[in-house]
């Protein structure tokens, strides 16, 4: 039912598509399961999403609302806890890398094979939930991470010539952390990091807390700067690994708490020109255990949509959930709007209420008055009947004079 406010000309719409709902509510467009760990990467240029497991590589067409697989290939590359997946749009490469084992493997879309095989398939990573980026000049950088009870503050860069990750010397403050969000701003050529969890010492048992801040990093100068202090925020300040930064320098990220297993991913926007935290869209359900869960946020400019992807590993099976929302996202409102009465109807309701109050006062008054009048008339009639009555003068009774008073 559609309610028309001005003239109350209500109507009905068959199979409606509400534009506001597309912009303020996430839609779960697909849920899939895979054996073991899965790794996710986005190709925003071609509108594709890659999901790699130890047995397959699936390529999903995000332009289709049903998120169909347009390719599913056998993959004999184990996906380990230490592996991460990233797509290089400059060189058109899908890269699987490991900071722990110090390698990068490339997927060949023609032969449908990986360029290498991991030598250690048993060890756990020491860089859980680090941030990663392929820079505009094609370099792979990583930031932070966690493992073996230590938080990391390393900035690492893949050296193609040396075939290894090297630690980059940096300036400014970047304290050890993981579960931060990271994204590149094409407007100022800076990489931004927000939030995360860790400690200044890097030791898990010493003064751990959220980082309520936004940092910028210059690849040119290797310098960190604090852009915004978010310490007035008292909510959990961990983030999906990737941020989106639009042409107006608005940061978008998926925020969540580190301490809730039945969690929520909340989309927020922070304008860099006037920083403030603005909540957008409906929250997304998120099952979270830090070494078994991941979340990512991607933007597909050609499609004008955002994609959120969450993974959760349980009993060696990873569940992958894919959500979509139209860009730009808007603040969430109740989908059923409460329609206020029209002004004319409101006036009549007020008048009816006033009349009801008046009637409630006046009617009982008149009823009581009528009853009193009826009672008085009956009393006068009775007295008159007695006065007018002239009894017989039998048995020596005396005649009663007209002005006598009879007492009973």
N, C-alpha and C positions, 0 to 999 in steps of 0.2 A: 504494500500500500504506500502511495506517495501522497503526502499531505501538503497542500498548497496554502501558504500562510496568508496571503492578502485577501483572496476572495473565497477561500475554503472550497475551491473546486478540486476535490480530491481525485486521484487517478490511480491506475495500476499499471506496472511495467512488467513485461514478460522477459525473463532471462536477462536481468540488468547487469551491467558492468559499471560499478561505481568508481569514478576516477579518483576520488579522495582515498578510497580503500586501497587502491593500487599504490598510493604514495605514503600511507601511514600504517599499513599492516603487512608484516612479512607473510609470504605464502610458501608453505613447504611444497616444493615442486618435485622432490624426489627423496627417497630413502633407500639405501642399498647396504648390503653386507658383504664383507670380504674376509678371507682368512688372514690372521696375523696383523701386523702393522700396515697402515696405508699412509701414503704421502700424496699431498695435493699441490697442484700448481695451476696458475691461471694464464691464459693467453688472451688478453683483452683486445688485442688487435683483430683477431679472427673470431672472437666470441666463443672461445672453447675453454673447457675445464678438463684437466688431466687428473685421473685417480690411478695411482700405481700401487699394486700389491705384489706379493712374491709370485703370484701366478698369472697376473694379467695387467695390462695397461688399458684403461678405458678412456675414451675421448668423448666428452659430452658436449652437445650443441646447446649452448645457453640461449641462443636466439629462439629456440622452440620452448614454449611454456611447459611442455611435458618432459623436457630435459632428456631426449633420447640419446643413446650411445651411437655415434657415427663410426666408431671403430673400437674393437675389443681384440687385443692381441695377446698372445702368450708371452709371458715375461719370465725368463729364468734367472732374473736378478732378485735375490732376496731383499726385501724391504725391512731394514733393521731399525732399531731405536736410534741409531746414530745417523741414519740417512735423512736427507731433506731433498725436496724436489723444487726446482725453479725453472721457469721458461724464459729464455733469452730472446726477446723480440728483435734484437738487433741482428743476431746471427742465426735466428730461427732454430735455436737449439733447446731441447728439453734436457736438463742436467740433473743428475742424481749425484749428490756429494756427501762426504763424511768429514767432519772436522776431526773426529777422533782418529780415523784411519788415514786422513790426509790424501784424499783422492777426489776426482770428479769423473763421472762416467756420462757419456752422451748417448741419447737414443737415436738410432737410425730408422727413420720412418719408411725407408724403402725396403730394407732387409728385416725390419721389425725386430731388431736386436740391440742390446746395450754394448757399449764399447769395452766394458770391463766387468770384472766380477770381484766382489769383496773377499779379502783374504781371511778376515776374522768375522764370523757370523754369530758369535756367542756373546761378546762383550757389550755392555750397555754404554750408551753415550755419556759423556761428561759435559754435554752442551744442550741439555733439554731447553726447549722454548727460547732459543736465541732468535735474533732478528736478521733478516737477509735482504739483499737487493742486488740487482744487476744495474750498474750505473749507466748513464747515457753513453759513455765511451766503452761499454761492454765488460767492465770489471765486476767480479763477484766479491761483495763485502759481507761480513757477518759481525754482529754486535752481541756481547754478553752471553748468557746461558747459565746452566746449573748442572752440577753432577758431583757425586761423591761428597755430599754435604758442603759443597763450596759454590758460591755465586761468582760469576766471572764478569770482568769489565774489559775483556779483550776486544779489540777491533782487529779483525783478520781479513786478509785479502788474498785471493787466489792468484798465484804467480804462474802464468801459463808456461813461461820459459823454464822455470825450476820445477814445475809440476808439484806444487805444494802450497799450503796456506802459510802465509807469513804474518806475524803480528805487526800492526802498524803503530808507530809511536804517535801519541796524541797529546794535545794541550787542552786545558780546561778540565772540568769535573764530570766524570762519568763513573758513578759508583757501581759496584757489582750488582747485577740484577738478572732476573729472567721474567717471563710473562709480561713484557712491555709490548707496546705497539709501535710499529715503525713504518714510515712512508716518505716518498720523495716529492718535493715541491718543485715543479718545473718553473714556477714564477721567479724563484730566487736561487735555484740550483742547490738547495740545502736538503739534507735528510733530517727528518724529525722523529724523535722518540718521545713517547708519553708513558708515564706511570711505570708499572712493574713492581716487583717485590724482591727484596734482598737485604743486604747490610753493608755498611761502609767498609767493614773489615773483610767482607767476603765469606765469613764463617757463619754457617747456618745457625749455630747455637748462640750467637752474640748479637743482640739488639736488632732483630729482623723487623721489617715493617714495609708498608707500601712507600713508593716514591710518588709524591704528589707534585709532579713537575712536567713541563715540556722542555726538551732539549733540542737544539739544532746542531747539526754536524756538517762541517765543510769538507768535502773530499779534496778540495784544492789545498786547503791549509791544515787539514787534520785537526781542527779546533772545535771543541764543544762549547756552546753557550746556553745558559738558561734563558728561556723565552718567557715562560709563564709559571708562576707558583700557584698550584691548585690546592694548597694546604687547608683552605677553608672547607674543602670537601671532606666529609666524614664517611663516605661509602667506600666499598672495595674499589681498588684502582689498578686491577690487572686488566689486560687487554688481549683481544685476538691479535695474532702476530703481525698482521698487515693493516696499515691505515690507508685511507683514501684522502687525497688532497685535491680539491677541485680548482678550476681556473680562477676563482675568487679567493684562493688561499684559505678555504674552510677545511679544517681537519675533521674527518669522520672516523670514528672508531667504535668497536664493540667492547664495552666495559663489563666486568664481572668481579665477583668476590672470590678470593682464594679459599675461603673457609666453608663454602657451601657445596655439598655434593649434588643436591638437586638445585641447580643454579639457574640464573637467567643471564642472557646476553642482552645488554641494553645499548642501543645505538645512540651515540652522542655526537654533537657537532660543536667545534670550537673555532670561531673566526679568529684567525691570527692577527687581523688588524684591530680587533677589539675583543680580546680573549674573555670568554665566559662559557660555561658548560650548559649546553642546551640539549635536553633529552628529546629524541625523535622516535617515532614509530612504536609499535607494540613490542614488548620484550619477547625473546626467543628462549624456549626451554633448553637447558644445557646441562647434561650429565657431566660432572667434573671430578676427576682425580688427576692430579697434576702430571703424573707420568703416563697416564692412559688416555688423556683427552687433548684435543687441539681445536682451535677455532681460527678461521681466516675471514677477511672481508675484502671483496674485490669489486672493482668498478669497470663496467663495459660501456665506454662512451658512445660507441656506434649504436648500441641497443638502448642507451639511456636507462640502464638498470644496475642495481647493486646485487651482488650475490654474497650470501653468508654460508659458510661451510663449517660444520662441526663434525668431529670424529670422536668415537668412544670405544675403547678396547675392553672387552669383557669375555673371559674364558677363551682367549685367543681368537675372537671374532670381532672385527671392527665394524661398527655401524656408522655409516656416513649419511648425514642429513644436509640437504641443499635447500636454501631459502632464497626467495627473490623479492625485490621491492623496486618500484619505479623511482627513477631519479628526476628531480631532487626529492629526498624523503621529507615528510612533514611530521609535525607533532601529532601524537595519537589522541584521538577523541573517541567518545562512546559512539559506536556505529548507529545506535538508535537515539536520535535526537529527541529530546523532550520538547514538544511544541507547546508554546504558551497560548492561552486563549486570545481571540481577537479583541481589540479594544471595545467594540460595541457589545460583544458577548460579556465582557468583563463588567461593563456598566450595568447591564441587565442583571447579572448575578449579584452585584452590590445592592441594587434597588430591591431585588427579591429578598435579600438578607435583611435589609432594613424593615421592609414590610412584615417579614416573619417575626421580627423582634417586637414591632408595634402591636401586631395581632396577638402575640403571646402575653402582652401587658393588658391590652384593652378588653379582649374577649372575656378573660376570667373576671374582670371588673364588672362588666355588664351582667354576666351570669350571676355574680354575687348580689348585684343590685336588684335584679329581677326576682331572685329568690327572696330577698328581704321585703320587697314590695308585696309579693304574693303572701308572705307570712303575715305582714301587717294587715292586709285585707281580710285574711281568714280570722285574725284576732278581733278586728272591728265587727265583722259579721257575727261572730259568736256572741260578743257582748250585746250587739243590737238585738239578736234573737232572744236573748235572755230578758232584755229590757222590755221588748215588745210583747213578751208572753204575759197573758192575763189569766191567771188560774181561777178555777171555780170557787165560789164562796160557800162551799159546802163544809160541813163539819165545823162550823163556827169560825173558819179562817177569815182573817181580816184582809181587806182589799189593800193591795200594795200601791202606793202612790207613785206617780211618774218620776218624781225626783228622789226616789229612795236609792240607796247603794246596797247592793247585795254582795256579801262576802262569802266566799266558799272556803 
